[in-house]
Amino acid sequence: MAEDDNRAKILKAVKDHVRQSEEQQRVQMIADAIGERRDRDLLDIISSIEQDRGWPETLQHLQKAQNFSYSLPVGTGPLKIKVEDLKFREMLFSVLGCRGLEPIPVNTEEILTQMKDERSIVDASDSIRKYIESIARSQIETGDSLFFDSNDFDIQVSEDITQIIEQLKHKEVQGITLEQKDDNINIAPLWYCETGRQILSSYGIKGFIIGAKQLEEVLSVIQFPVVVNNVNQYTVQQKQSDYPSNKSYRDLHNSIINHDDERLSLLSSRHSFSTLKSMLEETLDVYNKDSSSENYRQFLHLIHLHVKVRTLDSIQLFERLAYLKDRRIATVAITALGNYYHESAAIALVEILCKSKNREIVKTATNAILNVGKRSPETVSVIATALESSTCTYKGRLNRLWREFGKKNQLYY
């Protein structure tokens, strides 16, 4: 009898271990998809788990994934890092059909908890979207509209939210007044207006005080009237220090204004792209004038930050860098493209393989596209399309890749 009890305990322990191991694998798949910004894979993984285990357990997996780590590409920092808070939030909102409404002042854990009584992800998405929209509507109507952009909204977001944003956008750009002291201008009012924030970010403006020449450049692209008054002392207060009301987005806003690359890295929001792009281009200009090891390391650091944040906007930037004559720059950009598991990265890399005569570039692009193919099944279709094209000069390279992919059973998760 004692022997039977021991056998039963051992069997139970083995089953528990297997169950926990399988659960760990499922949660890890979710964390990896979020860390690598694989939106479509994330939805497929969640749907698959839900079908197999039910929505309540799937939701528990999502909650646990917040505290899981995912692997970073070699050279971009530590081997593994915890899923970044705003990246997790942005991916979650995207899956729920609420992209663009992330700045609401409700923490991510509370949003997840709100869905615990639903029967499926479809029901959860519908109910949580109504909840999120009601909060967003009230928030935007108070003027707390930073990081809300109707062009960024998910297609499921209600039309009335879009209309409210558009009306507020038109209203907030009317009557903006800046203060000029000597040759310096306080641009705080522009930073706290979403349209202004986007323009300043895209121009790589840093801080609240800029020179008259910089302001002239900014005003040349601003399509709304701005009054500039000469003053002896700045009187503009950062009223708006309470905005955004979501503390994480307030941190993000301050980090964008101050070009705080470490904070931008820790938050890893898609909204940091414009600032990181400007910082990278500025660093590249410095390196082109002085190709010292220190300047090159700073360039690599900013490339790594882009890869960590991993917005698809970076693909076009890296593609442009990949065609520069400086191979130290081009090969790094191509390697970076290999960490974006999306067909647009595959298209960019295949284009390089079809055109380049340089062996180092070809080798780097081949390795990069093989890496993209590990997570992006569309890569094979991109290669097939290029093989049928009359514009690809070096189809032999693609044929070798085609055979390479044919040998492997690709595991996309």
Rosetta blueprint (number, residue, H / E / L):
1 M L
2 A H
3 E H
4 D H
5 D H
6 N H
7 R H
8 A H
9 K H
10 I H
11 L H
12 K H
13 A H
14 V H
15 K H
16 D H
17 H H
18 V H
19 R H
20 Q H
21 S H
22 E H
23 E H
24 Q H
25 Q H
26 R H
27 V H
28 Q H
29 M H
30 I H
31 A H
32 D H
33 A H
34 I H
35 G H
36 E L
37 R L
38 R L
39 D H
40 R H
41 D H
42 L H
43 L H
44 D H
45 I H
46 I H
47 S H
48 S H
49 I H
50 E H
51 Q H
52 D H
53 R H
54 G L
55 W H
56 P H
57 E H
58 T H
59 L H
60 Q H
61 H H
62 L H
63 Q H
64 K H
65 A H
66 Q L
67 N L
68 F L
69 S E
70 Y E
71 S E
72 L L
73 P L
74 V L
75 G L
76 T L
77 G L
78 P L
79 L L
80 K E
81 I E
82 K E
83 V L
84 E L
85 D H
86 L H
87 K H
88 F H
89 R H
90 E H
91 M H
92 L H
93 F H
94 S H
95 V H
96 L L
97 G L
98 C L
99 R L
100 G L
101 L L
102 E L
103 P L
104 I L
105 P L
106 V L
107 N L
108 T H
109 E H
110 E H
111 I H
112 L H
113 T H
114 Q H
115 M L
116 K L
117 D L
118 E L
119 R L
120 S L
121 I H
122 V H
123 D H
124 A H
125 S H
126 D H
127 S H
128 I H
129 R H
130 K H
131 Y H
132 I H
133 E H
134 S H
135 I H
136 A H
137 R H
138 S H
139 Q H
140 I H
141 E H
142 T L
143 G L
144 D L
145 S L
146 L L
147 F L
148 F L
149 D L
150 S H
151 N H
152 D H
153 F L
154 D L
155 I L
156 Q L
157 V L
158 S L
159 E H
160 D H
161 I H
162 T H
163 Q H
164 I H
165 I H
166 E H
167 Q H
168 L H
169 K H
170 H H
171 K H
172 E H
173 V L
174 Q L
175 G L
176 I E
177 T E
178 L E
179 E E
180 Q E
181 K E
182 D L
183 D L
184 N E
185 I E
186 N E
187 I L
188 A H
189 P H
190 L H
191 W H
192 Y L
193 C L
194 E H
195 T H
196 G H
197 R H
198 Q H
199 I H
200 L H
201 S H
202 S H
203 Y L
204 G L
205 I L
206 K L
207 G L
208 F L
209 I E
210 I E
211 G E
212 A H
213 K H
214 Q H
215 L H
216 E H
217 E H
218 V H
219 L H
220 S L
221 V L
222 I L
223 Q L
224 F L
225 P L
226 V E
227 V E
228 V E
229 N E
230 N E
231 V L
232 N L
233 Q L
234 Y L
235 T L
236 V L
237 Q L
238 Q L
239 K H
240 Q H
241 S H
242 D H
243 Y L
244 P L
245 S L
246 N L
247 K H
248 S H
249 Y H
250 R H
251 D H
252 L H
253 H H
254 N H
255 S H
256 I H
257 I H
258 N H
259 H L
260 D L
261 D H
262 E H
263 R H
264 L H
265 S H
266 L H
267 L H
268 S L
269 S L
270 R H
271 H H
272 S H
273 F H
274 S H
275 T H
276 L H
277 K H
278 S H
279 M H
280 L H
281 E H
282 E H
283 T H
284 L H
285 D H
286 V H
287 Y H
288 N H
289 K H
290 D L
291 S L
292 S L
293 S H
294 E H
295 N H
296 Y H
297 R H
298 Q H
299 F H
300 L H
301 H H
302 L H
303 I H
304 H H
305 L H
306 H H
307 V H
308 K H
309 V H
310 R L
311 T L
312 L L
313 D H
314 S H
315 I H
316 Q H
317 L H
318 F H
319 E H
320 R H
321 L H
322 A H
323 Y L
324 L L
325 K L
326 D L
327 R H
328 R H
329 I H
330 A H
331 T H
332 V H
333 A H
334 I H
335 T H
336 A H
337 L H
338 G L
339 N L
340 Y L
341 Y L
342 H L
343 E H
344 S H
345 A H
346 A H
347 I H
348 A H
349 L H
350 V H
351 E H
352 I H
353 L H
354 C H
355 K H
356 S L
357 K L
358 N L
359 R H
360 E H
361 I H
362 V H
363 K H
364 T H
365 A H
366 T H
367 N H
368 A H
369 I H
370 L H
371 N H
372 V H
373 G H
374 K L
375 R L
376 S L
377 P L
378 E H
379 T H
380 V H
381 S H
382 V H
383 I H
384 A H
385 T H
386 A H
387 L H
388 E H
389 S L
390 S L
391 T L
392 C L
393 T L
394 Y L
395 K H
396 G H
397 R H
398 L H
399 N H
400 R H
401 L H
402 W H
403 R H
404 E H
405 F H
406 G H
407 K H
408 K L
409 N L
410 Q L
411 L L
412 Y L
413 Y L
